[in-house]
C-alpha cells in the first residue's frame, strides 16, 4: 500500500481507496462499498 492508498470509513466500515496522481482521482473498492451497502461482512 503506497502513501496515497488509504482506508476510508463509511458508516464505521472500512473502504479501501487508492489515489491516482496522474488522473488526480480517487478509486474505491467496489467490493467494500457493496459489502457496506448490503450489510455483508465479506
C-alpha positions in Angstrom: 0.0 0.0 0.0 1.5 3.3 -1.0 1.3 6.6 0.8 -1.7 7.6 -1.4 -3.6 4.3 -0.7 -5.8 4.8 2.3 -8.6 3.2 4.2 -11.7 5.4 4.4 -14.6 4.8 6.8 -18.2 4.8 5.6 -20.8 4.2 8.3 -18.0 3.0 10.5 -17.0 0.3 7.9 -13.6 0.3 6.2 -13.5 1.1 2.4 -10.2 0.6 0.6 -9.2 3.6 -1.6 -6.4 4.5 -3.9 -5.3 7.9 -5.3 -4.2 8.1 -8.9 -1.8 11.1 -9.1 -1.7 11.2 -12.9 -5.5 11.4 -13.2 -6.0 13.1 -9.9 -8.9 10.8 -9.0 -9.8 8.6 -6.0 -10.7 5.0 -6.6 -12.8 3.0 -4.2 -13.1 -0.8 -3.7 -16.4 -1.8 -5.2 -16.4 -5.0 -3.1 -16.0 -2.9 0.1 -18.7 -0.4 -0.9 -21.2 -3.2 -1.8 -20.4 -5.0 1.4 -21.3 -1.9 3.5 -24.4 -1.2 1.5 -25.7 -4.7 1.7 -24.5 -5.1 5.3 -22.3 -8.1 4.5 -19.1 -8.8 6.4 -17.2 -10.1 3.3 
